[in-house]
């Protein structure tokens, strides 16, 4: 009977959520508010509804302006309300 060596486990790093939205406010320093829309099927009635949510995202250097379509990626908390970073698109 041959014994197998224990192979080291590969560390799988989970990436945060990546969402697509539109910048609706850029008045704060290094922060932009991004509006993310998604369609969700109602559990009982089956109708699709549009759900909108606003996320504060870190925008170093205030590079994005109102109306820009951006991708945001979840990251460690940067401040009380800010846990997304804008990924250049």
Backbone torsions as a table, in degrees:
resi	resn	phi	psi	omega
1	UNK	NA	123.4	-178.0
2	UNK	-90.7	139.5	177.2
3	UNK	-96.3	139.4	179.4
4	UNK	-94.3	138.8	175.3
5	UNK	-76.1	142.7	177.4
6	UNK	-73.1	120.5	178.7
7	UNK	-84.7	141.4	-179.7
8	UNK	-65.5	138.7	179.9
9	UNK	-70.1	134.6	175.5
10	UNK	-76.4	132.3	-178.7
11	UNK	-82.9	117.0	-179.9
12	UNK	-98.0	117.0	-179.7
13	UNK	-92.7	120.4	-179.2
14	UNK	-80.7	129.9	177.2
15	UNK	-86.3	148.8	178.1
16	UNK	-72.8	175.1	178.5
17	UNK	-63.6	146.3	173.2
18	UNK	-119.9	120.2	-176.7
19	UNK	-120.7	153.7	178.3
20	UNK	-114.9	135.1	-178.9
21	UNK	-159.4	-170.8	-177.3
22	UNK	-121.6	136.6	178.1
23	UNK	-71.4	125.2	179.7
24	UNK	-111.9	-13.8	177.2
25	UNK	-152.5	137.5	177.5
26	UNK	-135.7	30.2	-173.9
27	UNK	-82.5	-16.8	-179.4
28	UNK	-88.3	157.8	179.2
29	UNK	-76.1	125.0	177.8
30	UNK	57.9	25.0	179.0
31	UNK	-140.7	139.4	174.0
32	UNK	-129.3	145.5	175.9
33	UNK	-97.5	124.5	-175.7
34	UNK	-114.6	127.9	177.9
35	UNK	-93.3	121.1	-178.5
36	UNK	-112.7	123.3	177.2
37	UNK	-103.7	143.2	175.0
38	UNK	-148.2	152.7	178.2
39	UNK	-99.9	131.5	-178.7
40	UNK	-129.7	135.5	177.7
41	UNK	-83.3	130.0	179.1
42	UNK	-65.4	130.6	-174.1
43	UNK	-63.3	-32.1	-176.8
44	UNK	-95.8	-45.9	-171.5
45	UNK	-95.1	-15.9	175.3
46	UNK	81.1	-1.1	179.6
47	UNK	-78.2	143.2	177.3
48	UNK	-86.3	131.3	-179.3
49	UNK	-118.8	148.9	176.8
50	UNK	-95.2	119.9	178.8
51	UNK	-105.5	130.0	178.7
52	UNK	-114.8	139.9	176.8
53	UNK	-143.8	141.7	-179.9
54	UNK	-104.1	131.4	178.6
55	UNK	-120.0	139.9	171.3
56	UNK	-87.2	130.8	-176.5
57	UNK	-129.7	144.1	179.0
58	UNK	-72.1	128.0	-178.6
59	UNK	-131.7	87.5	-176.0
60	UNK	-61.2	126.0	177.5
61	UNK	79.1	9.0	-178.9
62	UNK	47.7	53.5	-175.1
63	UNK	-78.4	-23.5	-175.0
64	UNK	-106.1	142.1	-177.5
65	UNK	-111.7	169.3	-179.6
66	UNK	-59.6	133.0	179.6
67	UNK	98.1	-12.7	179.4
68	UNK	-72.0	137.3	174.9
69	UNK	-88.0	124.4	-174.1
70	UNK	-134.4	162.4	170.2
71	UNK	-108.6	137.9	176.5
72	UNK	-119.3	144.9	-176.8
73	UNK	-122.7	135.9	-179.9
74	UNK	-69.8	141.8	-178.2
75	UNK	-147.2	-174.1	177.1
76	UNK	-64.5	156.8	179.5
77	UNK	-62.3	129.3	179.0
78	UNK	-96.4	-35.5	174.7
79	UNK	-149.7	-168.5	-176.8
80	UNK	-58.5	-42.6	-175.8
81	UNK	-109.4	-6.4	-169.3
82	UNK	-108.7	111.7	178.1
83	UNK	-137.8	27.5	173.7
84	UNK	-130.8	154.1	176.0
85	UNK	-125.5	138.7	177.9
86	UNK	-76.7	126.9	176.6
87	UNK	-97.2	127.8	-177.6
88	UNK	-61.2	138.0	-177.5
89	UNK	-125.5	NA	NA
